[in-house]
Amino acid sequence: MKTTRKGFITQGIYAGMVLTGITALISACGGITRASLRDNENNVPGDILTPDKAEILRLASLAPSGHNSQPWKIKALSPEELILCADHSRRLPAVDPENRELLLSLGAFLENLSIAAGSLGYAADIRITARTPQDTEIARITLRRETARPYPPERLSRRSTVKQGFLDRELSGGDVRYLSESLPGHCVYFPKGSQHARCISEGTAEAFRAQAMRDDAQRELVQWLRLSGDHARCRMDGLTTEGMGMTGIKGWAVRTFMDPEDFLTPANRQRGIDMTARLTSEGAGWIVITGYPGGVAGLIETGRRFQRMALLARERMIAIHPMTQMLEEPSGRQFLAANHRGDVDPQFILRVGYLERYPDPASLRRPVSWFVERG
Ligand SMILES: Cc1cc2nc3c(=O)[nH]c(=O)nc-3n(C[C@H](O)[C@H](O)[C@H](O)COP(=O)(O)O)c2cc1C
């Protein structure tokens, strides 16, 4: 069918209006993100902490944690003397019964704290005091005035866990060396297509399937879902649609038509299994981080170094997606043990890949005043 010039212009205007409408609809569909809550975040307890110390703790709390559970609590003995505690009400007993991931997350928190302190003109002396993974008190921290180290704090705010949009390209040798810098001898990259990468992809998909069938693990996950804006706003933790990478209309549909409990239906479990199986074959391959010795202190050290690597990865446009199910499921651990020497101690299994564009961090954080109390 032929189109006249007038018809062409009219159709163009209609098409423009429809497109603008769709774009407006999609942006109106946006769920709650960290950016939409900035004011709330700076809710500082002025009588316990000076503003710069509160800022150090805010930046520390941008650390990653399993299910975004944020298992940290700070007791402030004075503005300079802090105790980091594990908040055991935020444990994940079904997937992390021994607090392994909890301690890795606290390690990431301490690394952020140390970097943030340095960039704001403090040295953070950190002494690990926990002796068992069940201890509540984890570390004593003293902040001393020191010349500021030139580390842009925005780097801490920019990091996020990304799960989608990985490019199908191996990591360059230079980038692998750059990422391994903070974990010499404890970090191995398995490029996509290698025998080892295939094994990890299959093992991860299988362990995810086993976990999706485990009711206690799925009920625990549901407890950390924050689908409605109100729920998210009142908890400021856990997994929002945006935090899980469900953006635009997909996120809107999940927020509007689903309750957290719907994630338990067999059909939705199967959807998760299929999606994970697809994700495991996307990207540049896998990085496995092995643990540092020393029990609790070793796990904290591993979490600190993992965080250092995650911050470096962000600067090179490399996405990091922890996929921990193989370490959480007995069948996954047996599979690993059967195929490795006994002294190989994997603590993180990370899917990695370059991104065209790094999304703005979306996962929520509790304001500092929610996790700090007078000691
Ligand atoms: C110890 C640990 C284990 C994690 N395991 C997983 C996982 O199995 N699957 C996943 O999608 N994300 C995992 N994550 C990422 C968290 O879900 C993420 O850090 C959290 O939602 C906060 O988001 P952010 O990292 O973007 O700030 C893990 C993070 C940590 C620290």
Ligand as a Chemical Component Dictionary entry (heavy atoms), coordinates in Angstrom:
data_LIG
# 
_chem_comp.id                   LIG 
_chem_comp.type                 NON-POLYMER 
_chem_comp.pdbx_formal_charge   0 
_chem_comp.three_letter_code    LIG 
# 
loop_
_chem_comp_atom.comp_id 
_chem_comp_atom.atom_id 
_chem_comp_atom.alt_atom_id 
_chem_comp_atom.type_symbol 
_chem_comp_atom.charge 
_chem_comp_atom.model_Cartn_x 
_chem_comp_atom.model_Cartn_y 
_chem_comp_atom.model_Cartn_z 
_chem_comp_atom.pdbx_ordinal 
LIG C1  C1  C 0 28.056 -14.611 50.231 1  
LIG C2  C2  C 0 27.143 -14.164 49.107 2  
LIG C3  C3  C 0 26.398 -15.113 48.409 3  
LIG C4  C4  C 0 25.547 -14.711 47.369 4  
LIG N1  N1  N 0 24.855 -15.668 46.653 5  
LIG C5  C5  C 0 24.091 -15.304 45.595 6  
LIG C6  C6  C 0 23.419 -16.285 44.792 7  
LIG O1  O1  O 0 23.538 -17.498 45.018 8  
LIG N2  N2  N 0 22.660 -15.860 43.760 9  
LIG C7  C7  C 0 22.524 -14.538 43.463 10 
LIG O2  O2  O 0 21.811 -14.204 42.519 11 
LIG N3  N3  N 0 23.153 -13.579 44.197 12 
LIG C8  C8  C 0 23.935 -13.933 45.240 13 
LIG N4  N4  N 0 24.584 -12.974 45.978 14 
LIG C9  C9  C 0 24.399 -11.557 45.646 15 
LIG C10 C10 C 0 23.373 -10.911 46.560 16 
LIG O3  O3  O 0 22.074 -11.331 46.239 17 
LIG C11 C11 C 0 23.504 -9.381  46.460 18 
LIG O4  O4  O 0 24.752 -9.022  46.958 19 
LIG C12 C12 C 0 22.430 -8.637  47.243 20 
LIG O5  O5  O 0 21.174 -8.860  46.688 21 
LIG C13 C13 C 0 22.696 -7.130  47.266 22 
LIG O6  O6  O 0 22.772 -6.627  45.978 23 
LIG P1  P1  P 0 24.057 -5.851  45.418 24 
LIG O7  O7  O 0 25.215 -6.807  45.447 25 
LIG O8  O8  O 0 23.698 -5.458  44.020 26 
LIG O9  O9  O 0 24.316 -4.684  46.312 27 
LIG C14 C14 C 0 25.440 -13.350 47.027 28 
LIG C15 C15 C 0 26.202 -12.404 47.734 29 
LIG C16 C16 C 0 27.045 -12.803 48.756 30 
LIG C17 C17 C 0 27.876 -11.782 49.484 31 
# 
loop_
_chem_comp_bond.comp_id 
_chem_comp_bond.atom_id_1 
_chem_comp_bond.atom_id_2 
_chem_comp_bond.value_order 
_chem_comp_bond.pdbx_ordinal 
LIG C1  C2  SING 1  
LIG C2  C3  SING 2  
LIG C2  C16 DOUB 3  
LIG C3  C4  DOUB 4  
LIG C4  N1  SING 5  
LIG C4  C14 SING 6  
LIG N1  C5  DOUB 7  
LIG C5  C6  SING 8  
LIG C5  C8  SING 9  
LIG C6  O1  DOUB 10 
LIG C6  N2  SING 11 
LIG N2  C7  SING 12 
LIG C7  O2  DOUB 13 
LIG C7  N3  SING 14 
LIG N3  C8  DOUB 15 
LIG C8  N4  SING 16 
LIG N4  C9  SING 17 
LIG N4  C14 SING 18 
LIG C9  C10 SING 19 
LIG C10 O3  SING 20 
LIG C10 C11 SING 21 
LIG C11 O4  SING 22 
LIG C11 C12 SING 23 
LIG C12 O5  SING 24 
LIG C12 C13 SING 25 
LIG C13 O6  SING 26 
LIG O6  P1  SING 27 
LIG P1  O7  DOUB 28 
LIG P1  O8  SING 29 
LIG P1  O9  SING 30 
LIG C14 C15 DOUB 31 
LIG C15 C16 SING 32 
LIG C16 C17 SING 33 
# 
